[in-house]
Amino acid sequence: MSQTRHVPVMLQRCLDLLAPALEAPGPQPPVVVDCTLGLGGHSEALLSAFPTARLIALDRDKEALRLSGERLAPYGDRAMLVHAVYDELPEVLARLGVPKVQGILFDLGVSSMQLDEADRGFAYAQDAPLDMRMDQTTGIGAAEVLNTYPPGELVRILRAYGEEKQAKRIVSAVVREREKEPFSNSARLVELIRDSLPQAAKRTGGNPAKRTFQALRIEVNGELSVLERAIPAAVRSLDVGGRIAVLSYHSLEDRLVKQVLAAGAANTAPAGLPVVPERYQPRLKLLTRGAELPTEEEVAENRRAAPARLRGAQRIRAEER
């Protein structure tokens, strides 16, 4: 496995955000969860930077678990790798008998491996079967979405998940073409998108297929609905003093993360109370001012870091009983 193709995004900043929780002395070794293991770059750095910490790492992709298992083997039983989607974190922790954890990291979006393995169909730059499932053992692929969803539903997906202004144009071309022959490969879809866009739309923002591919990937993997469950569940799993760091790669993910963390950091007392009772006080303290961006140097070295947005928070109060 080539290490060059996988450069963990905003790695040092993620470690710095989590460090106070993972270095604090306690009766038990601290537990840190990598909710998106991928090729294991962040996980390896966590194990190396915090030698007393135990790691629980989740991924829905069995191939990622296999490759990372090899990479993390030198850390022995300090690393526990689990085949699960990140909204299943509470069940995973319950099964492992871990009541609370001290650190949680999410690195959302598609892993380098999924983009680089041509036959997965994630990348619009090379022809491949239109699959896009992160877990290839379950669910329907992107081709089935394109070939079977009603036109109105496809327009909604492209607008909501791809923020694609030309959704109607693209979908009417898809519907016309799928009646002649169902879609199976990415190159045909890329070509169709190019042909159906007005000239002005082709001149902005990189490959014109990018937004459609993002929308299909989010739909196929249920990414936003999973994230909507996962971030609140992760916050509930944090011990007091524990910290969470979340890397997002598009505005839809970032908005969702921002809403959950901001709600946790808000005082929920009705207006006008002279003293705010404990139950209304914030459960979280925000650790980043807005979303932090990668440095220009990092983007120059690793173009996949360019869209990254990092947010962090610390648990400052337990849930009400």
Secondary structure by P-SEA (a helix, b strand, c coil): cccccccccaaaaaaaaacccccccccccbbbbcccccccaaaaaaaaacccbbbbbbbccaaaaaaaaaaaccccccbbbbbccccaaaaaaaaaccccccbbbbbccccccccccccccccccccccccccccccccccaaaaaacccaaaaaaaaaacccccaaaaaaaaaaaaaaacccccaaaaaaaaaaaccccccccccccaaaaaaaaaaaaaaaaaaaaacaaaaaaaccccbbbbbbbccaaaaaaaaaaaaaaaccccccccccccccccccbbbccccbbbbcaaaaaaccccccbbbbbbbbcccccc
